[in-house]
Amino acid sequence: MVFAYNLGIIGGCGHVGLPLGLSFAKKGLKVLAIDINKAAVDKVNKREMPFFEPNAEKILQEVSDKGNFCCTTDQNKIAQAEHIIIVPGTPIDFEFIPDLTQIETVIKSIVPYLQKNQALIFRSTLAPKSTDYIKKFIEANTKFIIGKDLFIAFAPERLTQ
């Protein structure tokens, strides 16, 4: 399958996903940002940043003009991206244990749109064994075998502001 986008970012209009997507788009990749925040998506589609990030609005305008970056609320478009970076929030409780509710919600919502040979990259802090849970969930709810038909990886993220 030929994918329309090199990269799809779920949570693509947030503080982690949008700068990440703009960075990839600036390097020439075709990036699709997907977000449930319609107001943020509308703002980005008007080539305006939904939050302050130094120099980002200029980059957003440049990559949008080149056709390297677009944004949508339509999750089924994730089927058109070869690599999918998922950047949900993973808030921590008072004992510093990550809450994986958002990750579970995202996985459940994208399972119907997954395509063979896609790679899912979780840009989030995950507790030990989380990728085992994700693997089992995807294999139980799709025809894919992780490591053969579909691939998963994670890149820990913990921001302090």
Disulfide bonds with the S-S distance in Angstrom:
none
